[in-house]
Amino acid sequence: MPMCVLPPKRFASKVWRQPAWPTKLLCVKSFNRPSDHRPWRWWNSTALQGDTLVMVTATNEFVTGPIAQAFGMDVLLAAQLVRDADGNFTGEIDGVPTLREGKVTRVNQWLAAQGLSLSEVHATFYSDSMNDLPLLENVDVPVVTNGGPALKQIAQERGWRILDLFETS
């Protein structure tokens, strides 16, 4: 089945602005973390405490920044968008997009900046997306989290952990 893919290094095919709307403003007052919600209970009790937490996402940094902060991430590797001289987004991605193999590249770049490589660290990666298969295949502990049927099948075939946080039982 063919995939719909934007041209390389393009976050959007067209930048849309309505002049009456602010183009440089993003307001996030708070991000609620209900402590009784199953995923939050898991996150708060997980053995990840003490590890360096890195969020690697294909979504742009201005959307995922507040989410990474709410989860207590140490590092955010997200799509960096190019801005024009006025500070407006152009639709272009700056650098390597954090999508598919680009996630592996960005993680390797970040580790290299720390004087490390994937072979020198013990890395666990949680994902729900087939797009993340390249990174899942390159870490020590791949965990399919709320994955679709195809990704769950790959995880079962390869003996990877499957975690369903939204399972109702």
C-alpha positions as CSV (number, residue, x, y, z in Angstrom):
1,M,0.0,0.0,0.0
2,P,1.6,3.3,-1.0
3,M,2.2,5.9,1.6
4,C,1.4,9.6,1.3
5,V,4.7,11.5,1.9
6,L,5.4,15.2,1.8
7,P,8.5,16.2,-0.2
8,P,11.7,15.8,1.7
9,K,12.3,18.5,4.3
10,R,8.8,19.9,4.0
11,F,6.6,20.1,7.1
12,A,3.7,21.5,5.2
13,S,2.9,21.8,1.5
14,K,1.5,25.3,2.0
15,V,1.9,27.9,4.8
16,W,-1.5,29.3,5.6
17,R,-1.9,32.5,7.6
18,Q,-4.9,34.7,8.2
19,P,-3.6,38.3,8.7
20,A,-5.8,38.9,11.7
21,W,-4.3,36.0,13.6
22,P,-1.0,36.3,15.5
23,T,1.7,34.2,13.8
24,K,4.3,34.2,16.6
25,L,2.1,33.3,19.6
26,L,1.7,30.0,21.3
27,C,0.0,30.0,24.7
28,V,-0.1,26.9,26.9
29,K,-1.4,27.6,30.3
30,S,-1.2,24.1,31.7
31,F,-1.2,20.5,30.6
32,N,-3.4,18.4,32.9
33,R,-2.0,15.2,34.2
34,P,-4.8,13.4,36.0
35,S,-3.1,11.1,38.4
36,D,-5.8,8.5,38.3
37,H,-5.6,8.0,34.6
38,R,-3.9,4.6,33.8
39,P,-1.1,6.0,31.4
40,W,-0.2,8.6,34.0
41,R,-0.1,6.1,36.8
42,W,2.2,3.9,34.6
43,W,4.4,6.9,33.7
44,N,4.8,8.0,37.4
45,S,5.6,4.5,38.6
46,T,7.8,3.3,35.8
47,A,11.5,2.3,36.2
48,L,12.5,5.1,33.9
49,Q,13.1,7.3,36.9
50,G,16.8,8.3,36.9
51,D,17.3,7.6,33.2
52,T,17.8,10.4,30.6
53,L,14.4,10.8,29.1
54,V,14.5,11.8,25.4
55,M,11.3,12.4,23.4
56,V,11.8,11.8,19.7
57,T,8.9,12.9,17.6
58,A,8.1,13.8,14.0
59,T,5.8,16.6,15.3
60,N,7.2,20.1,15.5
61,E,8.9,21.4,18.6
62,F,6.4,24.2,19.3
63,V,3.6,21.7,19.7
64,T,5.6,19.0,21.5
65,G,7.6,21.3,23.8
66,P,4.9,21.7,26.4
67,I,4.1,18.0,26.3
68,A,7.8,17.1,26.8
69,Q,7.9,19.5,29.7
70,A,4.8,18.0,31.3
71,F,6.3,14.5,31.1
72,G,9.6,15.7,32.6
73,M,11.6,14.9,29.5
74,D,15.3,15.9,29.6
75,V,15.6,16.3,25.8
76,L,13.2,16.9,23.0
77,L,14.2,15.8,19.5
78,A,11.4,17.1,17.3
79,A,10.9,18.7,13.8
80,Q,12.6,22.1,13.9
81,L,10.8,24.5,11.6
82,V,12.5,27.2,9.6
83,R,11.4,30.8,10.3
84,D,11.7,33.8,8.0
85,A,13.2,37.1,8.9
86,D,10.0,38.1,10.6
87,G,9.9,35.0,12.7
88,N,7.1,33.3,10.8
89,F,7.2,29.6,9.9
90,T,8.0,29.0,6.3
91,G,6.9,25.3,6.1
92,E,10.4,24.1,5.7
93,I,12.1,21.7,8.2
94,D,15.5,22.8,9.5
95,G,17.9,19.8,9.5
96,V,17.0,16.1,9.4
97,P,13.3,15.4,9.9
98,T,12.6,13.2,13.0
99,L,10.6,10.8,10.9
100,R,11.3,7.1,10.2
101,E,15.1,6.7,9.6
102,G,15.5,10.4,10.5
103,K,14.7,9.5,14.1
104,V,17.8,7.2,14.2
105,T,19.9,9.9,12.6
106,R,18.7,12.6,15.1
107,V,19.3,10.3,18.0
108,N,22.8,9.4,16.8
109,Q,23.5,13.1,16.3
110,W,22.4,13.9,19.8
111,L,24.3,11.0,21.3
112,A,27.4,12.1,19.3
113,A,27.1,15.6,20.8
114,Q,27.2,13.9,24.2
115,G,30.3,11.9,23.2
116,L,28.3,8.7,23.0
117,S,26.8,6.3,20.4
118,L,23.8,3.9,20.5
119,S,26.2,1.0,21.0
120,E,27.5,2.6,24.2
121,V,24.2,3.2,25.9
122,H,21.3,1.0,27.1
123,A,18.4,2.5,25.1
124,T,14.7,1.7,25.6
125,F,12.3,3.1,23.0
126,Y,8.5,3.2,23.3
127,S,6.4,3.6,20.2
128,D,2.9,3.1,18.7
129,S,3.8,3.7,15.1
130,M,5.1,1.7,12.2
131,N,7.0,4.8,11.2
132,D,9.2,4.2,14.2
133,L,10.3,0.8,13.1
134,P,13.9,1.9,12.2
135,L,14.5,3.3,15.7
136,L,12.7,0.3,17.4
137,E,15.2,-1.9,15.5
138,N,18.2,0.1,16.7
139,V,17.6,0.1,20.5
140,D,18.3,-2.5,23.2
141,V,14.7,-2.6,24.4
142,P,12.0,-1.9,21.9
143,V,8.5,-1.5,23.4
144,V,5.4,-1.3,21.2
145,T,3.0,0.8,23.1
146,N,-0.7,0.9,22.0
147,G,0.5,-0.2,18.6
148,G,-1.7,-1.1,15.7
149,P,-2.2,-4.7,14.5
150,A,0.8,-4.7,12.0
151,L,3.2,-3.3,14.6
152,K,2.0,-5.7,17.3
153,Q,2.5,-8.6,14.9
154,I,6.1,-7.5,14.2
155,A,6.7,-7.1,18.0
156,Q,5.3,-10.6,18.7
157,E,7.5,-12.1,15.9
158,R,10.6,-10.4,17.3
159,G,9.9,-11.0,20.9
160,W,9.5,-7.3,21.8
161,R,7.5,-6.1,24.7
162,I,3.9,-4.9,24.0
163,L,2.4,-2.4,26.4
164,D,-1.3,-1.5,26.1
165,L,-1.9,1.5,28.3
166,F,-5.5,2.2,27.1
167,E,-6.6,-1.4,27.2
168,T,-10.0,-1.7,28.9
169,S,-10.4,-4.8,31.1
